[in-house]
Amino acid sequence: MRIRSAITTCFALFCINGTQNAYAWGAAGHEITATIAQMYLHPSVLPQICALVYPYTPPKEPCHLSTIATWADRIRGLPQYRWAAPFHYVGGINDWPPSSCVFGDDGWEGKDGVNVLGGIWNTTKWLKDGNPGASEAVKFLIHFLGDLHQPLHLTARDRGGNDDKVHFHRRITNLHSVWDSRLLSNAILDTNRNYSHPLPSRKVEDALKGAIYDPYIRSIVWEGLSQAWKDQVDEWYTCPSTSLTSSFASRDQVPLDRNTMTTETNVRRWDDDFVCPYHWAKPNSRLNCAITFPKELDWPANSTDPHPAPELDTSVYAGKIRKLRVMERLLAQGGIRTAAILNGLFATDDAQGGAFLSHPLF
């Protein structure tokens, strides 16, 4: 047990690409999402994105979407990017899971429009309109789409669970950290060894880069995207026809800087027929009441009483999440939606219009 604990701690803190920083959704979460997205990109898309991101100094190794996906967290501490911090999350007023999940019905915490929903809509529009600054816009977009699939980025309670102390494998931590890295590290370490071998797909294997989580990605692709969720995939990136707007042309231009925000008050104002972050995020926000916040953390919002830190590396909590493949489904959905939006923005004229996936993998 001590060896497993040491490996898990090493993975969560140090082992991912040699970094010593823990980022939102964890660096691995963002990289896994982006790797899955890369598998579904139209052949013309990745070269364009890489040319935008690396216009003068191409990377020494082959360009991967996974490397681009973590940029927005790597620069968060820089003074010139502090304005972007609130765009990584969103929280509804009166939201207090697990007893009450209120996703925007009573309004949003923070400055109007400055949240991950607005960030996704604004960067998408910025790129669609062909404005300067596309390099930063696409890096933010890829990252924000990843953040949208971490449930604790979708709640106003206790800074997304950062202030909720828990134990995981008998170590004190917080709920946000459990979802950022610890559940994911357990899942990666528990992946069937058979997935250490390549899958019969050039698209899959070309997107991988020899990371510790490659077998885990193969398991998500093979068991989930190619089997269990195969018939749901196209629905994941489709926006409902009831969206308030029918095209980007009907919306005002929004600047890509610290003033990036909209002033409408409707809860679905960031959704249209191309990108619909509210529609995608709402089911994820409900997970905060259904599974993310355990019953041991169910106390009133105004409580000042001391509360014990429950152990979450149990069959009741972590085991249930693993059995239901909650993390795997979220990562897969994030990858699918990222690919569909990037294809719709960058695919060449000979590709189909709108958001779409490049099929099949096998």
C-alpha positions, -999 to +999 in steps of 0.1 A: +000+000+000+029+024+008+044+018-027+011+025-044+007+057-023+042+068-032+035+062-069+002+080-068+017+110-051+046+110-076+022+109-105-001+136-091+027+160-083+057+154-105+055+126-131+033+142-158+058+155-184+082+163-157+063+193-145+061+202-108+029+222-111-006+210-106-030+228-129-068+231-132-082+197-142-046+187-138-022+189-166-030+153-174-067+160-177-062+187-202-037+167-222-059+136-223-088+157-235-067+174-262-052+140-273-086+126-278-096+157-297-066+154-320-077+119-331-109+134-345-094+164-363-098+169-400-063+164-416-061+201-425-067+214-390-037+204-368-011+219-392-030+252-392-032+253-354+005+245-350+014+272-375-006+297-354+009+286-321+045+282-333+048+308-362+086+313-359+101+285-339+084+251-346+086+226-316+116+202-316+092+173-314+060+167-335+033+193-327+006+178-304-026+195-293-020+182-258+010+205-253-011+235-264-039+226-240-020+234-209-007+268-220-035+288-203-026+274-169+011+278-174+007+315-179-019+322-151+007+335-127+021+361-151+009+397-144-002+403-180-026+374-179-042+378-144-073+392-161-079+357-176-082+338-143-120+341-139-125+326-174-115+291-162-147+285-142-183+296-136-206+295-106-243+300-102-257+322-075-273+301-047-254+270-059-246+248-030-241+211-038-249+185-029-282+198-015-288+224-043-274+226-078-284+260-093-267+266-126-274+302-136-311+303-129-305+330-103-276+346-121-239+341-119-212+348-094-186+374-104-185+400-131-211+395-158-199+374-187-165+368-172-165+330-168-157+299-187-190+300-207-182+335-219-146+326-225-155+297-248-181+318-268-158+348-270-127+329-282-147+309-307-162+341-322-128+357-322-114+329-343-144+326-365-142+363-373-105+361-382-093+387-358-057+392-349-045+374-318-057+340-331-027+322-315-037+331-279-074+327-288-070+291-299-049+282-269-075+297-245-103+279-264-088+245-262-081+249-225-115+264-216-132+235-233-113+212-211-122+232-180-159+229-189-157+191-183-143+193-147-175+196-126-158+216-099-152+244-124-189+247-126-199+254-090-197+285-068-194+265-036-161+269-016-141+280-046-149+249-066-142+226-036-108+241-030-118+250+006-134+216+013-109+195+032-109+157+026-086+127+028-076+107-001-056+075+005-052+088+041-036+120+030-052+154+037-061+173+005-091+191-008-120+181-030-108+200-061-074+184-059-091+150-058-109+157-091-079+175-107-054+147-102-059+120-076-089+102-091-072+104-125-039+090-112-057+061-097-076+054-130-043+056-150-025+032-126-054+008-127-056+006-165-055-029-180-019-037-191-032-049-225-036-012-234+002-008-233+001-022-268-010-001-298-045+000-311-051-008-348-056+028-357-031+052-372-052+082-360-051+070-324-014+061-322-002+092-341-020+114-314-002+097-286+033+108-275+046+082-251+031+096-220+023+076-188-014+080-196-013+066-231-028+032-221-056+050-203-064+070-234-065+038-254-089+023-230-112+053-232-111+052-270-116+014-273-141+007-246-159+040-245-158+059-278-157+028-300-182+007-280-202+020-250-208+055-262-204+050-299-240+059-307-239+090-285-208+107-298-225+128-325-251+141-300-223+152-277-212+181-299-246+190-314-262+222-301-300+223-296-322+241-322-337+261-293-305+282-290-313+319-287-292+328-317-287+312-351-253+325-361-223+344-350-233+372-374-262+382-351-239+389-322-218+420-315-180+417-317-164+410-283-128+420-276-103+393-265-088+409-235-097+418-199-128+436-211-142+404-227-177+401-215-213+404-226-241+422-209-272+400-217-288+384-186-303+353-202-288+321-189-283+306-224-268+337-239-236+320-249-253+292-269-260+292-306-261+265-333-223+262-335-210+263-299-232+259-268-211+258-236-241+263-213-260+233-229-228+212-226-220+223-191-253+220-173-254+182-171-218+183-158-228+208-131-255+184-120-228+159-112-218+181-082-251+171-065-252+135-078-217+124-071-189+150-069-198+163-034-201+134-010-229+134+016-202+140+043-197+175+029-235+183+030-238+212+055-255+246+053-237+274+034-235+296+065-222+269+088-193+279+110-190+246+128-158+225+123-163+196+100-142+164+097-124+157+064-138+124+050-118+097+033-128+096-004-105+068-016-132+043-008-154+019-028-184+041-020-169+073-035-139+067-057-150+031-065-184+043-077-169+070-099-145+044-114-173+019-119-196+044-137-166+057-157-176+092-148-141+107-154-136+088-187-169+100-201-161+136-192-127+134-208-141+119-239-169+145-242-143+172-238-122+158-265-151+153-289-164+188-285-130+203-288-124+184-321-158+194-335-153+231-328-118+232-341-129+214-373-156+239-378-132+268-373-102+256-393-110+228-417-103+237-454-131+245-478-133+209-491-145+197-457-181+199-445-193+231-429-201+236-392-189+215-363-180+180-372-157+150-365-133+133-387-144+097-387-137+068-383-108+059-360-109+022-369 
